[in-house]
Amino acid sequence: MNEIKAIIFDLDDTLHDGDYYSEIAFKESIATMISAGLHCSLHEGLKVMYELIEEDPKRDKFSDLARKIGPFTQEIIEKGKQVYHNCDIVDLKIFPETIYTLEKLQIIPLVLLTQGSQIQQQKKIDILGIRKFFHQIHCVELGSKKDYLEKICSELSLHPSNILVIGDRIDHEISHGNQLGMQTMRIMKGKYKKLEPINNEEKPHFTISNLLEIMSGLSGKIIE
């Protein structure tokens, strides 16, 4: 494989504990859905939500929650989604090795590519204190990460094979990176770690369980 001249990082469940954020956001969103008419207690709603995610982390969880508990109305579903993506956060759990790893990788350009609410994702970046480590930061609110990966490749004036994409979702950044001819690394964190590749495009070139493994796994492949 070619030498790595830049790295693109995902944010949630790659650089910080996305489950910690989800726990806070689920409590707020389900409480809002109950106020809008969902027929359950907060405890019951959370229990069903986690059961649904355990069955299929890619599902439309708020629609399925309303469908399972009732009543199934678009108003209840949309209120839950809106609060989840814009909940009030004051702290997040950064992985212990994140800052150390980003500092060590400053010999090459680092790019952050995350998907979600522009305001919320930017807030997460500032709470985590990691903005200073990135050459570029892109927040995808609508559309596919693939388009942004192509844009980043062009802006860095690098061949795709010289770029490494690191993330937790094989059906998003790993698949998109492989389609473009980039090198891909899957981190086994969060609710998507149980997913199995359904085709060759979802198979990463590297698999790690901890960000510290980036340095040892890529020894001799990163160039300044």
URUR-V300762 format. One record per residue. N is the residue number from 1. RES is the residue in three letters. SS is DSSP state (2 for helix, 1 for strand, 0 for the rest). NEAR is the number of other C-alpha atoms within 8 Angstrom. Layout:
N/RES/SS/NEAR + N/RES/SS/NEAR
//
This chain:
1/MET/0/3 + 2/ASN/0/6 + 3/GLU/0/8 + 4/ILE/1/12 + 5/LYS/0/12 + 6/ALA/1/11 + 7/ILE/1/13 + 8/ILE/1/12 + 9/PHE/1/12 + 10/ASP/0/14 + 11/LEU/0/11 + 12/ASP/1/9 + 13/ASP/0/12 + 14/THR/0/13 + 15/LEU/0/10 + 16/HIS/1/12 + 17/ASP/0/14 + 18/GLY/2/9 + 19/ASP/2/9 + 20/TYR/2/9 + 21/TYR/2/10 + 22/SER/2/9 + 23/GLU/2/8 + 24/ILE/2/10 + 25/ALA/2/12 + 26/PHE/2/10 + 27/LYS/2/10 + 28/GLU/2/11 + 29/SER/2/15 + 30/ILE/2/12 + 31/ALA/2/9 + 32/THR/2/11 + 33/MET/2/13 + 34/ILE/2/12 + 35/SER/2/7 + 36/ALA/0/9 + 37/GLY/0/8 + 38/LEU/0/12 + 39/HIS/0/8 + 40/CYS/0/8 + 41/SER/0/7 + 42/LEU/2/10 + 43/HIS/2/6 + 44/GLU/2/8 + 45/GLY/2/11 + 46/LEU/2/11 + 47/LYS/2/8 + 48/VAL/2/9 + 49/MET/2/10 + 50/TYR/2/8 + 51/GLU/2/8 + 52/LEU/2/13 + 53/ILE/2/12 + 54/GLU/2/8 + 55/GLU/2/6 + 56/ASP/0/7 + 57/PRO/0/9 + 58/LYS/0/5 + 59/ARG/0/8 + 60/ASP/0/6 + 61/LYS/2/9 + 62/PHE/2/9 + 63/SER/2/9 + 64/ASP/2/10 + 65/LEU/2/13 + 66/ALA/2/14 + 67/ARG/2/9 + 68/LYS/2/6 + 69/ILE/2/10 + 70/GLY/0/9 + 71/PRO/0/9 + 72/PHE/0/10 + 73/THR/0/7 + 74/GLN/2/6 + 75/GLU/2/7 + 76/ILE/2/13 + 77/ILE/2/13 + 78/GLU/2/8 + 79/LYS/2/12 + 80/GLY/2/13 + 81/LYS/2/10 + 82/GLN/2/9 + 83/VAL/2/12 + 84/TYR/2/12 + 85/HIS/2/10 + 86/ASN/0/9 + 87/CYS/0/10 + 88/ASP/0/4 + 89/ILE/0/7 + 90/VAL/0/5 + 91/ASP/0/6 + 92/LEU/0/12 + 93/LYS/0/8 + 94/ILE/1/9 + 95/PHE/0/8 + 96/PRO/0/5 + 97/GLU/0/9 + 98/THR/2/11 + 99/ILE/2/8 + 100/TYR/2/7 + 101/THR/2/11 + 102/LEU/2/9 + 103/GLU/2/8 + 104/LYS/2/7 + 105/LEU/0/8 + 106/GLN/0/9 + 107/ILE/0/7 + 108/ILE/0/11 + 109/PRO/1/10 + 110/LEU/1/14 + 111/VAL/1/13 + 112/LEU/1/12 + 113/LEU/1/14 + 114/THR/1/11 + 115/GLN/1/10 + 116/GLY/0/11 + 117/SER/0/11 + 118/GLN/2/9 + 119/ILE/2/7 + 120/GLN/2/10 + 121/GLN/2/12 + 122/GLN/2/9 + 123/LYS/2/8 + 124/LYS/2/9 + 125/ILE/2/10 + 126/ASP/2/9 + 127/ILE/2/9 + 128/LEU/2/10 + 129/GLY/0/7 + 130/ILE/0/9 + 131/ARG/2/8 + 132/LYS/2/5 + 133/PHE/2/9 + 134/PHE/0/11 + 135/HIS/0/7 + 136/GLN/1/7 + 137/ILE/1/9 + 138/HIS/1/9 + 139/CYS/1/12 + 140/VAL/1/14 + 141/GLU/0/8 + 142/LEU/0/6 + 143/GLY/0/6 + 144/SER/0/7 + 145/LYS/2/12 + 146/LYS/2/9 + 147/ASP/2/8 + 148/TYR/2/11 + 149/LEU/2/10 + 150/GLU/2/9 + 151/LYS/2/8 + 152/ILE/2/8 + 153/CYS/2/12 + 154/SER/2/8 + 155/GLU/2/7 + 156/LEU/2/6 + 157/SER/0/6 + 158/LEU/0/10 + 159/HIS/0/7 + 160/PRO/2/10 + 161/SER/2/11 + 162/ASN/2/13 + 163/ILE/1/15 + 164/LEU/1/13 + 165/VAL/1/15 + 166/ILE/1/15 + 167/GLY/1/15 + 168/ASP/0/16 + 169/ARG/0/10 + 170/ILE/2/14 + 171/ASP/2/9 + 172/HIS/2/8 + 173/GLU/2/15 + 174/ILE/2/20 + 175/SER/2/13 + 176/HIS/2/13 + 177/GLY/2/14 + 178/ASN/2/13 + 179/GLN/2/8 + 180/LEU/0/8 + 181/GLY/0/8 + 182/MET/0/13 + 183/GLN/1/14 + 184/THR/1/13 + 185/MET/1/14 + 186/ARG/1/14 + 187/ILE/1/14 + 188/MET/0/11 + 189/LYS/0/10 + 190/GLY/0/10 + 191/LYS/2/9 + 192/TYR/2/10 + 193/LYS/2/10 + 194/LYS/2/5 + 195/LEU/0/6 + 196/GLU/0/4 + 197/PRO/0/10 + 198/ILE/0/5 + 199/ASN/0/6 + 200/ASN/2/6 + 201/GLU/2/11 + 202/GLU/2/12 + 203/LYS/0/10 + 204/PRO/0/14 + 205/HIS/0/7 + 206/PHE/1/7 + 207/THR/1/9 + 208/ILE/1/11 + 209/SER/0/8 + 210/ASN/0/9 + 211/LEU/0/10 + 212/LEU/0/8 + 213/GLU/2/9 + 214/ILE/2/9 + 215/MET/2/8 + 216/SER/2/7 + 217/GLY/2/6 + 218/LEU/0/8 + 219/SER/0/7 + 220/GLY/0/5 + 221/LYS/0/8 + 222/ILE/1/10 + 223/ILE/0/9 + 224/GLU/0/5
//
